[in-house]
Every structure is written in structure tokens, then in C-alpha cells.
């Protein structure tokens, strides 16, 4: 089922119920990552390919993360005295 995985594929870590991206392959182990940067190692057999809807959710989360990293914020409308 997951024999033909490649780096960059979106899969589901079934025990953790998390949609993740394959960051590295090492035999029976995958290094997977979330959009926020958290990564861990999981056994290949504990993952399944993500559905189209899951892949879409992952892409949305990735884009949201990229947007938030580039947000600089607007100047505060408050005066120095806090009013």
C-alpha cells in the first residue's frame, strides 16, 4: 500500500491520526513533517496515502502557515497613553 512512497508525498500517520508530508525515507522508516515544522519518524506500515480531501487540507494548512510567517502586523491604533 505504501511501497511506492516518495519524498514530498502526503500521507496519514494512522496511529497519531495526523496528515503529514514525507520528508525522508530510510527503509521501513519515514521521517514525516507537519506544516508547522514538527517532524518525527514513523514506520512505513503505520502510514496510508492521504485522500484527495486530506491532501487539500494539508495544502491549506501549509499555505496558512506560510502566510502567517510573512505577516508583520499593522501599527497599533492606540495612542501611547493606551486610549
DSSP file (Angstrom, degrees, kcal/mol; ACC not computed):
  #  RESIDUE AA STRUCTURE BP1 BP2  ACC     N-H-->O    O-->H-N    N-H-->O    O-->H-N    TCO  KAPPA ALPHA  PHI   PSI    X-CA   Y-CA   Z-CA
    1    1 A X              0   0    0      0, 0.0     3,-0.2     0, 0.0    48,-0.1   0.000 360.0 360.0 360.0 -42.6    0.0    0.0    0.0
    2    2 A X    >   +     0   0    0      1,-0.1     3,-1.1    45,-0.1    46,-0.0   0.113 360.0 110.5-112.8  20.6    2.8    2.5    0.9
    3    3 A X  T 3  S+     0   0    0      1,-0.3    -1,-0.1    42,-0.0    42,-0.0   0.801  76.4  50.9 -66.8 -29.6    5.6    0.7   -1.1
    4    4 A X  T 3  S+     0   0    0     -3,-0.2    -1,-0.3     2,-0.0     2,-0.1  -0.055  78.3 144.1-102.6  33.8    5.9    3.4   -3.7
    5    5 A X    <   -     0   0    0     -3,-1.1     2,-0.3     4,-0.0    -3,-0.0  -0.382  27.0-168.3 -72.1 149.4    6.2    6.5   -1.5
    6    6 A X    >   -     0   0    0     -2,-0.1     3,-2.2    18,-0.0    16,-0.3  -0.933  36.2 -84.5-132.0 157.7    8.4    9.4   -2.4
    7    7 A X  T 3  S+     0   0    0     -2,-0.3    16,-0.2     1,-0.3     3,-0.1  -0.420 118.0  33.0 -58.8 133.2    9.7   12.4   -0.6
    8    8 A X  T 3  S+     0   0    0     14,-2.9    -1,-0.3     1,-0.4    15,-0.1   0.189  85.8 132.4 100.7 -14.7    7.0   15.1   -0.8
    9    9 A X    <   -     0   0    0     -3,-2.2    13,-2.9    13,-0.1     2,-0.5  -0.387  56.0-128.4 -67.6 148.2    4.1   12.7   -0.8
   10   10 A X  E     +A   21   0A   0     11,-0.2    40,-1.8    40,-0.1     2,-0.3  -0.883  39.5 162.9 -99.9 125.7    1.2   13.5    1.6
   11   11 A X  E     -AB  20  49A   0      9,-2.7     9,-3.0    -2,-0.5     2,-0.5  -0.807  37.2-113.0-133.8 172.2    0.3   10.5    3.9
   12   12 A X  E     -AB  19  48A   0     36,-2.9    36,-1.6    -2,-0.3     2,-1.1  -0.962  15.5-142.7-112.5 124.7   -1.7    9.9    7.1
   13   13 A X  E  >> -AB  18  47A   0      5,-3.0     5,-1.5    -2,-0.5     4,-1.4  -0.765  22.8-162.0 -79.7 100.5    0.2    8.7   10.2
   14   14 A X  T  45S+     0   0    0     32,-2.2     3,-0.4    -2,-1.1    -1,-0.2   0.899  80.3  50.7 -62.3 -48.5   -2.6    6.4   11.3
   15   15 A X  T  45S+     0   0    0     31,-0.5    -1,-0.2     1,-0.2    32,-0.1   0.872 121.9  34.9 -59.7 -34.3   -1.6    5.9   15.0
   16   16 A X  T  45S-     0   0    0     -3,-0.3    -1,-0.2     2,-0.1    -2,-0.2   0.567 102.0-134.6 -93.0  -9.7   -1.3    9.6   15.5
   17   17 A X  T  <5 +     0   0    0     -4,-1.4     2,-0.4    -3,-0.4    -3,-0.2   0.928  56.7 140.8  53.4  50.3   -4.2   10.5   13.1
   18   18 A X  E   < -A   13   0A   0     -5,-1.5    -5,-3.0    16,-0.0     2,-0.5  -0.971  54.3-133.1-126.4 137.7   -2.1   13.2   11.5
   19   19 A X  E     +A   12   0A   0     -2,-0.4     2,-0.3    -7,-0.2    -7,-0.2  -0.791  42.7 167.7 -86.1 126.5   -1.8   14.3    7.9
   20   20 A X  E     -A   11   0A   0     -9,-3.0    -9,-2.7    -2,-0.5     2,-0.4  -0.879  35.6-119.0-139.5 165.2    1.9   14.7    7.1
   21   21 A X  E     -AC  10  33A   0     12,-2.5    12,-2.0    -2,-0.3     2,-0.5  -0.905  32.9-115.9-107.3 137.0    4.4   15.1    4.3
   22   22 A X  E     + C   0  32A   0    -13,-2.9   -14,-2.9    -2,-0.4    10,-0.2  -0.610  36.5 173.0 -71.8 119.2    7.1   12.5    3.7
   23   23 A X  E     +     0   0A   0      8,-3.3     2,-0.3    -2,-0.5     9,-0.2   0.727  63.9   0.7 -99.0 -29.1   10.4   14.3    4.4
   24   24 A X  E     - C   0  31A   0      7,-1.7     7,-2.6   -18,-0.1     2,-0.4  -0.987  58.5-143.7-159.4 152.7   12.8   11.4    4.1
   25   25 A X  E     + C   0  30A   0     -2,-0.3     5,-0.2     5,-0.2     2,-0.2  -0.970  18.4 169.1-121.5 135.0   12.8    7.6    3.5
   26   26 A X  E >   - C   0  29A   0      3,-2.7     3,-2.1    -2,-0.4     2,-0.4  -0.660  61.8 -76.3-145.7  86.0   15.0    5.1    5.2
   27   27 A X  T 3  S-     0   0    0      1,-0.3    -1,-0.2    -2,-0.2     0, 0.0  -0.455 116.9  -3.8  62.9-117.7   14.0    1.5    4.6
   28   28 A X  T 3  S+     0   0    0     -2,-0.4    16,-3.3    -3,-0.1     2,-0.4   0.428 123.8  81.7 -87.3  -0.3   11.0    0.8    6.7
   29   29 A X  E <   -CD  26  43A   0     -3,-2.1    -3,-2.7    14,-0.2     2,-0.4  -0.868  57.9-164.5-112.9 142.3   11.1    4.2    8.4
   30   30 A X  E     -CD  25  42A   0     12,-3.1    12,-2.6    -2,-0.4     2,-0.6  -0.944  14.7-144.3-117.0 141.1    9.7    7.5    7.2
   31   31 A X  E     -CD  24  41A   0     -7,-2.6    -8,-3.3    -2,-0.4    -7,-1.7  -0.945  30.9-174.2 -98.7 124.0   10.6   10.9    8.5
   32   32 A X  E     -CD  22  40A   0      8,-2.9     8,-1.9    -2,-0.6     2,-0.3  -0.817   8.1-160.2-120.6 158.1    7.4   12.9    8.3
   33   33 A X  E     -CD  21  39A   0    -12,-2.0   -12,-2.5    -2,-0.3     6,-0.2  -0.986  11.6-140.1-142.5 149.0    6.6   16.6    8.9
   34   34 A X    >   -     0   0    0      4,-2.6     3,-1.9    -2,-0.3   -14,-0.1  -0.615  39.5-103.0 -96.7 162.9    3.7   18.9    9.6
   35   35 A X  T 3  S+     0   0    0      1,-0.3    -1,-0.1    -2,-0.2   -15,-0.0   0.814 119.9  60.8 -58.3 -30.8    3.3   22.4    8.1
   36   36 A X  T 3  S-     0   0    0      2,-0.1    -1,-0.3     1,-0.1     3,-0.1   0.574 122.7-103.1 -75.1  -7.2    4.4   24.0   11.3
   37   37 A X  S <  S+     0   0    0     -3,-1.9     2,-0.2     1,-0.4    -2,-0.1   0.254  74.0 139.9 107.3 -13.3    7.7   22.2   11.1
   38   38 A X        +     0   0    0     -5,-0.1    -4,-2.6     1,-0.0    -1,-0.4  -0.458  28.9 180.0 -64.2 132.0    7.2   19.4   13.7
   39   39 A X  E     +D   33   0A   0     -6,-0.2     2,-0.3    -2,-0.2    -6,-0.2  -0.953  10.8 164.2-135.5 156.5    8.8   16.2   12.4
   40   40 A X  E     -D   32   0A   0     -8,-1.9    -8,-2.9    -2,-0.3     2,-0.4  -0.954  36.2 -99.7-158.3 171.6    9.1   12.6   13.6
   41   41 A X  E     +D   31   0A   0     -2,-0.3     2,-0.3   -10,-0.2   -10,-0.2  -0.838  38.0 174.5-103.5 138.9    9.9    9.1   12.5
   42   42 A X  E     -D   30   0A   0    -12,-2.6   -12,-3.1    -2,-0.4     2,-0.2  -0.980  36.2-100.9-140.9 150.5    7.2    6.6   11.8
   43   43 A X  E >   -D   29   0A   0     -2,-0.3     3,-1.6   -14,-0.2   -14,-0.2  -0.505  30.0-126.3 -71.5 141.5    7.1    3.1   10.4
   44   44 A X  G >  S+     0   0    0    -16,-3.3     3,-1.8     1,-0.3    -1,-0.1   0.875 109.2  57.5 -55.2 -41.5    6.1    2.8    6.8
   45   45 A X  G 3  S+     0   0    0    -17,-0.3    -1,-0.3     1,-0.3   -16,-0.1   0.637  97.1  63.7 -70.2 -11.9    3.3    0.3    7.6
   46   46 A X  G <  S+     0   0    0     -3,-1.6   -32,-2.2   -32,-0.1   -31,-0.5   0.370  96.8  73.4 -89.7   5.2    1.7    2.8   10.0
   47   47 A X  E <   -B   13   0A   0     -3,-1.8     2,-0.3   -34,-0.2   -34,-0.2  -0.843  57.5-170.6-118.0 155.0    1.0    5.2    7.2
   48   48 A X  E     -B   12   0A   0    -36,-1.6   -36,-2.9    -2,-0.3   -46,-0.1  -0.967  39.4 -88.2-136.1 154.9   -1.5    5.3    4.4
   49   49 A X  E     -B   11   0A   0     -2,-0.3   -38,-0.2   -38,-0.2     2,-0.2  -0.347  49.0-112.6 -60.6 142.1   -1.8    7.5    1.4
   50   50 A X        -     0   0    0    -40,-1.8   -40,-0.1   -30,-0.1    -1,-0.1  -0.490  28.3-118.6 -74.0 145.1   -3.8   10.6    2.1
   51   51 A X     >  -     0   0    0     -2,-0.2     4,-2.6     1,-0.1     5,-0.2  -0.272  32.9-100.0 -71.7 169.5   -7.2   11.0    0.3
   52   52 A X  H  > S+     0   0    0      1,-0.2     4,-2.2     2,-0.2     5,-0.1   0.898 126.3  50.4 -59.2 -40.7   -7.7   13.9   -2.1
   53   53 A X  H  > S+     0   0    0      2,-0.2     4,-2.3     1,-0.2    -1,-0.2   0.902 110.7  48.8 -65.7 -40.7   -9.6   15.8    0.7
   54   54 A X  H  > S+     0   0    0      2,-0.2     4,-2.3     1,-0.2    -2,-0.2   0.897 110.2  51.3 -65.9 -40.3   -6.8   15.2    3.2
   55   55 A X  H  X S+     0   0    0     -4,-2.6     4,-2.4     1,-0.2    -2,-0.2   0.910 109.9  50.2 -62.0 -41.4   -4.2   16.4    0.7
   56   56 A X  H  X S+     0   0    0     -4,-2.2     4,-2.4     2,-0.2    -2,-0.2   0.912 109.6  50.5 -62.9 -43.7   -6.3   19.5    0.2
   57   57 A X  H  X S+     0   0    0     -4,-2.3     4,-2.4     1,-0.2    -1,-0.2   0.906 110.5  50.0 -60.3 -42.0   -6.5   20.1    3.9
   58   58 A X  H  X S+     0   0    0     -4,-2.3     4,-2.4     2,-0.2    -2,-0.2   0.920 110.3  49.5 -63.7 -44.1   -2.7   19.7    4.3
   59   59 A X  H  X S+     0   0    0     -4,-2.4     4,-2.5     2,-0.2    -2,-0.2   0.894 110.5  50.5 -63.0 -40.2   -2.1   22.2    1.4
   60   60 A X  H  X S+     0   0    0     -4,-2.4     4,-2.6     2,-0.2    -1,-0.2   0.928 111.2  48.4 -63.0 -44.8   -4.4   24.7    3.0
   61   61 A X  H  X S+     0   0    0     -4,-2.4     4,-2.1     1,-0.2    -2,-0.2   0.885 111.4  51.0 -62.5 -38.5   -2.6   24.4    6.4
   62   62 A X  H  X S+     0   0    0     -4,-2.4     4,-2.2     2,-0.2    -2,-0.2   0.921 111.8  46.1 -64.7 -44.5    0.7   24.8    4.6
   63   63 A X  H  X S+     0   0    0     -4,-2.5     4,-2.4     2,-0.2    -2,-0.2   0.898 111.3  52.3 -65.4 -40.1   -0.4   27.9    2.8
   64   64 A X  H  X S+     0   0    0     -4,-2.6     4,-2.3     1,-0.2    -1,-0.2   0.900 109.4  50.3 -62.0 -40.5   -1.9   29.3    6.1
   65   65 A X  H  X S+     0   0    0     -4,-2.1     4,-1.8     2,-0.2    -2,-0.2   0.915 110.2  49.4 -64.1 -43.9    1.5   28.7    7.8
   66   66 A X  H  X S+     0   0    0     -4,-2.2     4,-1.1     1,-0.2    -2,-0.2   0.899 111.2  50.0 -62.7 -40.8    3.4   30.5    5.0
   67   67 A X  H >X S+     0   0    0     -4,-2.4     4,-0.7     1,-0.2     3,-0.5   0.923 109.4  50.4 -63.1 -44.4    1.0   33.5    5.2
   68   68 A X  H 3< S+     0   0    0     -4,-2.3     3,-0.4     1,-0.2    -1,-0.2   0.827 106.1  56.0 -67.1 -30.1    1.4   33.7    9.0
   69   69 A X  H 3< S+     0   0    0     -4,-1.8    -1,-0.2     1,-0.2    -2,-0.2   0.810 110.1  45.7 -69.5 -28.3    5.2   33.7    8.8
   70   70 A X  H << S+     0   0    0     -4,-1.1     2,-0.4    -3,-0.5    -1,-0.2   0.535  86.2 110.4 -92.4  -6.2    5.1   36.7    6.4
   71   71 A X     <  +     0   0    0     -4,-0.7     3,-0.0    -3,-0.4    -3,-0.0  -0.549  39.2 178.6 -73.3 125.7    2.6   38.7    8.5
   72   72 A X        -     0   0    0     -2,-0.4    -1,-0.2     1,-0.1    -4,-0.0   0.583  38.5-123.6-101.9 -13.5    4.3   41.7   10.0
   73   73 A X        -     0   0    0      2,-0.0     2,-0.3     3,-0.0    -1,-0.1   0.118  21.4 -89.2  87.3 154.7    1.2   43.2   11.7
   74   74 A X        -     0   0    0      1,-0.1     3,-0.1    -3,-0.0    -3,-0.0  -0.682  49.2 -90.7 -97.5 154.2   -0.3   46.6   11.5
   75   75 A X        -     0   0    0     -2,-0.3     2,-0.1     1,-0.1    -1,-0.1  -0.340  52.2 -98.0 -61.5 145.9    0.7   49.5   13.6
   76   76 A X        -     0   0    0      1,-0.1    -1,-0.1     2,-0.1    -3,-0.0  -0.420  20.4-147.3 -67.1 135.6   -1.4   49.8   16.8
   77   77 A X  S    S+     0   0    0     -2,-0.1    -1,-0.1    -3,-0.1     2,-0.1   0.593  70.6 101.3 -77.6  -8.8   -4.3   52.3   16.6
   78   78 A X  S    S-     0   0    0      1,-0.1     2,-0.1     2,-0.1    -2,-0.1  -0.461  73.2-124.6 -78.0 147.2   -3.8   53.1   20.3
   79   79 A X    >   -     0   0    0     -2,-0.1     3,-2.2     1,-0.1    -1,-0.1  -0.321  36.2 -95.1 -78.9 171.6   -2.0   56.2   21.4
   80   80 A X  T 3  S+     0   0    0      1,-0.3    -1,-0.1     2,-0.1    -2,-0.1   0.781 125.2  59.3 -60.8 -26.9    0.9   55.9   23.8
   81   81 A X  T 3  S-     0   0    0      1,-0.0    -1,-0.3     0, 0.0    -3,-0.0   0.446 118.2-110.7 -83.6   1.9   -1.4   56.5   26.8
   82   82 A X    <         0   0    0     -3,-2.2    -2,-0.1     1,-0.0    -4,-0.1   0.507 360.0 360.0  87.7   4.5   -3.4   53.4   25.9
   83   83 A X              0   0    0     -6,-0.0    -3,-0.1    -5,-0.0    -5,-0.0   0.442 360.0 360.0-105.9 360.0   -6.6   55.1   24.8
